[in-house]
Amino acid sequence: MSRFTTARGSAAIAAIAVSALALTACTGAGGGGNADGAPDTAKLTISTNSDLAAFGYDPIRYGTGQRMFFEGIYDSLFVLDQEGKVVPQLVTSFEYNEDSTQLTLDLDTSATFSDGIALSAELVKQNLDARGNSDLSGYSAFAVGGQNEITDVTVVDEDTVTLTFPAPKPGFEANLSSPAGMIVGPAGVADRSSLDSTPDGSGPLTIDGSATIKGNSYLLVKKDENPQLDDYAFDSYEFRPIVDPQARANAVISGEVDLALIAADTQAQVESAGVGLSTNGGTIQNLIPWDKVGATAPQWSDPRVFQALSMAIDREQFVASVHPGEVATANALPEESPGFLPELNEEYAYDPEAAKELLEEAGYPDGFTFDFTIGPESQRDMEAIQVYWAEIGVTVNLKNASSTEEIFGAVQTEGIGGPIPFQWTNPVGPVFGALFGFANFHGAENADIQAAAGAYGAAGDDGAAQKTALQDLNRAIVDTGWLIPLYEQIAPWGYKTSKVDAPTFPGAEVYPILASLQPAS
């Protein structure tokens, strides 16, 4: 048997503390803080490029891109530490049986929810037993027939639960990190619709409903009592979605927000204005097919159509003109990943004639027409790509969305969306949270992707096996057209140097860990 033990959150918190101390040592006294020299710990305002709570406050309805928003509200069975490694949080120790078909979790029952009820094995079971709920995309891989199916959740005693799998699943704990591993309280589990307006987590933060305007501003405040309160350096956190990239850059330059995920083409402007800049790589921006079965139009059931659309894009020219500073790629996985395949960049290089041949083979010699919903963030991208696709006979009608909800709603009614960023620190997250989660409304199946993801999970610490599985995963995603990669993004964050220290990132993640953000020193 394999057994692992840790104190609640200690590994992640320790790594964050070391990182914060290192930053302090490097920057010295700095110019931040209040007039009396004390750090400014008042509200930290953070701007992102999308609404991180478009579906309300049920964390299991989201993927890794919403982790930063929810991680202070909900505790998770496992979390990412500052190095991007998966470590326990609500779990005090865990072990696998000899053939890795069962995983037993010992739980920290000191965690309590808003109603005062403590975490228990029964509550964890109730959470995971909702894995058949199709609205909970974060659980889609755990459902019957899912690649990471959980066949049974057994309560051993008050603070111990055992998960059973239909096949060996070494390393399964990675699937129980945020947000899929986040535990909802008893009231939220009993009535998931209540989470549309009110969260139910055991974390130190909660939503101030009176100061929150859905889609515009979300204020996270500290609870009166919680053992993790000191892990969060600021008094409160406001998340402000600003979809337009120039408006977001202007907001951090003016000081309207303290920290903002900015677009690459505004990076020079932000830096020249004297705003701090911190970057992290490893994110792939993709067009993402919503319909892979022909539910909205017959062409979407043929992978050759997606291959043709991919080959029709001159990525080098596109990136140079629309996203200068980024790296053109046809790989679903980033260049630093063991799964990166240079030959994919050659196979899917710009070739409109080959694209036309693929369309003819698929039965569309004259192309086709379809609608594509865009927002301010994607408008420039799609106006450029629209021209490339027109060259192979494909006409795209661009429709401006009036809200974030309308953009999300296109998942059900249109063939393709995006661009959407994917981070691959924990590959099972984007595979099952996105590809087989929110982006798979029509229930498409893909045995090659599932097999590769399963092989990666079974590889454990075997580096060679991991590399093979990731290469297979990369090729399966690209060849079957489940993603059309465009470029690798060097994610820049602008920050107010008098308010907050430079953010750091867990592995290749775009978003920092919320608790790692520290007042300017």
Secondary structure, 3 states (H helix, E strand, C coil): CEEEECCCCHHHHHHHHHHHHHHHHHHCCCCCCCCCCCCCCCCEEEEECCCCCCCCCCHHHCCHHHHHHHCCCCCECEEECCCCCEEECCEEEEEECCCCCEEEEEECCCCECCCCCECCHHHHHHHHHHHHCCCCHHHHHHCCCCCCCCCEEEEEECCEEEEECCCCCCCHHHHHECCCCECCCHHHHHCHHHHHCCCCCCCCEEECHHHCECCCEEEEEECCCCCCHHHCCCCEEEEEECCCHHHHHHHHHHCCCCEEECCHHHHHHHHHCCCEEEEEEEEEEEEEECCCCCCCCHHHHCHHHHHHHHHCCCHHHHHHHHCCCCEECCCCCCCCCCCCCHHHHHHCCCCHHHHHHHHHHCCCCCCEEEEEEECCCCHHHHHHHHHHHHCCCEEEEEEECCCHHHHHHHHHHCCEEEEEEEECCCCHHHHHHHHHHHCCCCCCCCHHHHHHHHHHHHHCCCHHHHHHHHHHHHHHHHHCCCCEEEEEEEEEEEECCCCECCCCCCCCCCCCCHHHCCECC
